[in-house]
Amino acid sequence: MKSITSIYKEGIGPSSSHSMGPRKAAELFRRTLTAAADKITVELYGSLAATGKGHLTDKAVSEALPGHAVTFVWKPLEYLPQHSNAMIFTAYEGGKPVQSWTVYSVGGGDITDGSPPANRGADSVYETDRIAPILSECSRRNQPLLAYILSGEGDGFLDRMQTIWTAMKSAVGRGLEPKAACLPGPLKLNRRANAMFHSAGRNIGTVRDMTLISAYALAVAEENADGGQIVTAPTCGSCGVLPGILYFLYDNCHRTDADICKALAVAGLFGVSIATCASISGAEVGCQGEIGTACAMASAAAAYLLGASNEQIEYAAEMGLEHFLGLTCDPVKGYVQIPCIERNAFAAMRALESASYAVSTDGRHVVSFDDVVRVMNETGRDLQRQYRETSLGGLAAIFADKLENA
Ligand code: SF4
């Protein structure tokens, strides 16, 4: 399994698979072009074509190919076998195609063209992809999860977590500022983070706390929807969940920057395990792979910060994912706004519930984290295509009609 640093990518929203990954692919393709290349076509397949306009795929790709005439060909009903998010870049010189590249955006901003890495396994940090063997090893060494992670990741790792945390705090801060009322796009969705943050002060106890968690999560999710700078955790669409709960515990419960960096490490272990053993791509497994994974990571982080044992942390992460099983991906008009933004707030609140539930038990439970990851993967692949980031089913289908008739 790869380093925990691989799950946290600083970048520009609104979508890791539909804008961040395609942007990266376009930048790599640009490096291969000769000066004579005068035209580029980009064929977008499957989910990338179905929701690419709302996810700003064409904008991200065009920005990465400055000075070139780029033509997009949208093929929402055609799928290439390797992945639902496929692109074919073709460069022309004097009207003739001279080179072509097929590439897939596989979730969380990662891309692959299917060719085996020259040095397979070189980027592997952990000997296993699953959490159960890691817990067994910790038990054998009589070691907390964090110590196990630090011994695997090596020097500079916590500095990298500090960079990620600084970027997350910055996104929360920007998102809480008063902004233009509406997010871009046809939904005319109001930004809510600022008003919600101020309304928290008019409440007390649990209502105040839950309102604050929501406000922090919304702040980041709204920045993402506005094409702002965020950190994938594990994706852009779900990027508000983890900072939402972490900022709450930092700003309201006296956790330090150093504490939060360690919590990010623990959260990342669960995120990378899901990305490796299943998928974090809404186009592959639905929103359970994005919001569900984010909630699992946030639940593990919150449990760690509440002083949980290894078993309690794993239990919190398991609950964070289990109770989002079956969640479909149905963004209205293809924009990462409805239902995505609210889902960030609800998953952040759920993370605190999972963590507080887990730490009030002895950590023993029946369904393991690895079990629920396997079920999530199988459930996701059983979901019909209209519920996997195509905007052809669910809320997207209902509100497409309502918006047309409004
Ligand atoms: S519904 Fe979930 S998976 Fe789909 S775009 Fe929104 S956040 Fe991502």
Residues whose N, C-alpha, C, O or C-beta is under 5 A from the ligand:
A	BS01	SF4	G237 S238 G282 G286 C287 E290 T328 C329 D330 P331 C340
